[in-house]
Amino acid sequence: MEKDDWASMTTAELWQMYDEVTATLSRRMTAEKAKLEERLRRIEGTAGPARNEEAVRRPYPPVLPKYRNPKNPAETWSGRGKQPRWLKAQLRAGKKLDDLLINRSSAQRRRRTG
């Protein structure tokens, strides 16, 4: 179709053409999406356990707390992950991580590592 043909068409004819084009595009996109999803299912089927099945994780030993909040001894932190708010506040107040360490006897340390 040439540019002159579009210029000579009425608004109603252009809208009809627009509706036909969008319907055709919608059908093709749906068909393409179905093909891609089927391909993905085949790939996932050969790649290992499905998403619904949880992979078995190895057991991790419990992590003992390493730091304690002096203002509230119930609040502790193992030193892993994000720093808790109370720890950040203590550090801003001028304390050092070493000041917040939990003192352990040597027997407790050996048991944790062994």
C-alpha positions as CSV (number, residue, x, y, z in Angstrom):
1,M,0.0,0.0,0.0
2,E,1.4,3.4,-1.0
3,K,1.4,6.5,1.1
4,D,-1.0,8.2,-1.3
5,D,-3.5,5.3,-0.7
6,W,-3.5,6.1,3.1
7,A,-4.0,9.8,2.5
8,S,-7.0,9.2,0.3
9,M,-8.7,6.9,2.9
10,T,-11.5,8.1,5.2
11,T,-11.1,8.2,8.9
12,A,-13.5,5.3,9.3
13,E,-11.5,3.2,6.8
14,L,-8.3,4.0,8.6
15,W,-9.8,3.0,12.0
16,Q,-11.0,-0.3,10.5
17,M,-7.5,-1.0,9.2
18,Y,-6.1,-0.1,12.6
19,D,-8.5,-2.6,14.3
20,E,-7.5,-5.3,11.8
21,V,-3.8,-4.7,12.3
22,T,-4.0,-4.7,16.2
23,A,-6.1,-7.9,16.1
24,T,-3.6,-9.6,13.9
25,L,-0.7,-8.4,16.0
26,S,-2.4,-9.6,19.1
27,R,-3.0,-13.1,17.7
28,R,0.6,-13.4,16.5
29,M,2.0,-12.1,19.8
30,T,-0.1,-14.6,21.8
31,A,1.0,-17.5,19.5
32,E,4.7,-16.4,19.8
33,K,4.4,-16.2,23.6
34,A,2.9,-19.7,23.8
35,K,5.8,-21.0,21.7
36,L,8.4,-19.3,23.9
37,E,6.7,-20.5,27.1
38,E,6.6,-24.1,25.8
39,R,10.3,-23.8,24.9
40,L,11.1,-22.5,28.4
41,R,9.2,-25.4,30.0
42,R,11.3,-27.9,27.9
43,I,14.5,-26.1,29.0
44,E,13.5,-26.0,32.6
45,G,12.5,-29.7,32.5
46,T,16.1,-30.7,31.5
47,A,17.8,-28.2,33.8
48,G,17.1,-29.9,37.2
49,P,14.3,-29.7,39.8
50,A,11.2,-27.8,39.0
51,R,10.4,-24.5,40.7
52,N,7.7,-26.2,42.8
53,E,10.2,-28.7,44.2
54,E,12.5,-27.2,46.8
55,A,16.1,-28.1,46.4
56,V,17.5,-29.9,49.5
57,R,19.9,-27.6,51.3
58,R,22.7,-28.9,53.4
59,P,22.2,-28.3,57.1
60,Y,24.1,-25.3,58.5
61,P,25.2,-25.2,62.2
62,P,23.6,-22.6,64.3
63,V,25.5,-19.3,64.4
64,L,26.1,-18.0,67.9
65,P,25.8,-14.3,68.6
66,K,29.0,-12.4,68.6
67,Y,27.9,-8.9,69.7
68,R,25.5,-7.7,72.4
69,N,23.7,-4.4,72.9
70,P,24.8,-3.0,76.3
71,K,21.5,-1.2,76.7
72,N,19.4,-4.2,76.0
73,P,21.3,-7.5,76.5
74,A,18.5,-9.4,74.7
75,E,19.5,-7.8,71.4
76,T,22.4,-9.6,69.8
77,W,24.1,-9.9,66.4
78,S,26.1,-12.8,65.0
79,G,28.2,-10.5,62.7
80,R,26.5,-11.8,59.6
81,G,24.1,-9.9,57.4
82,K,23.0,-6.3,57.8
83,Q,24.0,-4.6,61.0
84,P,21.0,-4.0,63.3
85,R,19.9,-0.5,64.2
86,W,21.1,-0.7,67.7
87,L,24.6,-1.6,66.5
88,K,24.7,1.3,64.1
89,A,23.5,3.6,66.8
90,Q,26.3,2.4,69.1
91,L,28.9,2.8,66.4
92,R,27.7,6.4,65.7
93,A,27.9,7.1,69.4
94,G,31.7,6.3,69.3
95,K,31.8,2.7,70.4
96,K,33.9,0.2,68.5
97,L,32.8,-3.3,67.5
98,D,35.4,-4.7,70.0
99,D,33.5,-2.9,72.8
100,L,30.3,-4.8,72.0
101,L,31.9,-8.3,71.7
102,I,30.3,-11.0,73.9
103,N,33.0,-12.5,76.2
104,R,33.1,-16.3,75.9
105,S,35.0,-18.8,77.9
106,S,37.5,-20.9,75.9
107,A,35.3,-24.0,76.3
108,Q,32.4,-22.2,74.5
109,R,34.7,-21.2,71.7
110,R,36.1,-24.7,71.2
111,R,32.6,-26.2,71.2
112,R,31.4,-23.7,68.6
113,T,34.3,-24.4,66.2
114,G,34.5,-28.1,66.7
